[in-house]
C-alpha cells in the first residue's frame, strides 16, 4: 500500500521535474546547434511559473475543462507507467488526453486554433496505430502487456525489435512536436498558424498544457527505455542518443504538409513494423 | 506571502514573451526588432521569445505611427493580452508620429491610443536599445508590484 502511494507520488513529481529539465536541455541544445547560447536550463520552469500567475482570459469555458482533462489524463498515464501497469491501458489513457487537447482547441472560434486542431487530429491518426504496433511487438516477444514482465525480460528488446524502435522514433518526433512533423503547433518562432493548436489557450491554462506535455514526454521516454531494460547504463545511453537525434532532426529538417506526413509515416512505419512483427513471428 | 510575491515577480522578469505589432512603420524598426532574435543578440538567453499571439504575450512592442485605420487593431491586441502587460513604443514614429505626424490620417504616437510604459527613441533604434527598453519595462513592472497600494488598484 505504502509502496503504491510512493510510486504514485514519484510519478506525479518526476513527470514535471524531469520533463522540464529535458525541455530545458532541448532548448539549450537547439540554441547551440543554431550557434546561439540559449536560455538557462531552468527556463521552462520560469515560463510555466510566470504563466500560472497570469490573468486567466478564457474564450470558452470548455477549454478550461479540456486543459484540466488533458493534464489529468497525461499524469494518470505516467502514474500508471510508474505503477508498472498494462501498456495498452497506458496508451489509451494517454490518447484520451491528446484528444481532449484537440477538443479544447476546437471549442474556440479562432481559425488558427481550428486548423491547428485538425492537423493535430491527423497527427494522432498517424502515430496512434504505430504506437499500438510497437506494443504488439513487445507482446509477441515477451508474451505480456504488463510492464513488470517487459522490464524483467532477460535480454535487451532492441536486439529483437530494431525496426519497431525506429517506428517509435517517428512517434516520438510527432509527439514531441519536432520538425518535419510540427504541423499543429511548435516550440520555435511562430509559424503560419501563429501557435496553431495552442493559440487560444492562455495564461494558467497554457501552463497546464505545457506541464501535461512534459508528462507525455517522460512517458514516451519511458516507453523508449523498455528497449534496453537490462541495465541502467545501456538505458541511459539509449535515451540520451534518441533524444539527441530528435533535436538534430528537428534542426536539420523543415516542416512538411499533412499529406506527406500521413503517407510517409504510415508507409514507412507500417512497413517497418510489419517486417519486424513477421520476423518475430517466424523466429 | 511576501516571498511568494517576490518569487512571482522574479519569474515574470525572467520570461517576457514579446508580441510585435507594426503600425505602419517603414520596416526599419521592425528589422531591428527581429535582429534581436538572431544569433548575434540571441535574446532567448534572457527567456525572451517572440510569440505571434496576444494571448501568450507579456510585452507589446509597437513600431510606426498610429493611424485611424489601425488604432482599433492596436487596442484590440492590447485588450487580448492577459495582464500584467507592458507596452514599449519603438522608434521616432512610435514616440510622436515622426515625420508623418502632420499627415491627415495619422493619430500620432502610440501614447495617444495605449498607456505606454517605455519609449525607445531612434530612427531606427539599435537592437541593444530595444533590449534595454524591454529590460527597463520589466524593472518598472517589478517596482509597480512591490508597492502594495498600486497592486490593489490594479
Interface residues (C-beta under 8 A of the other chain):
Chain A: X27 X31 X34 X35 X36 X37 X38 X39 X40 X43 X46 X47 X49 X50 X53 X54 X55 X56 X57 X189 X190 X194 X195 X198 X199 X200 X201 X202 X203 X206
Chain B: X7 X8 X11 X12 X14 X15 X37 X39 X42 X44 X45 X46 X47 X49 X50 X51 X52 X53 X55 X56 X58 X80 X82 X83 X84
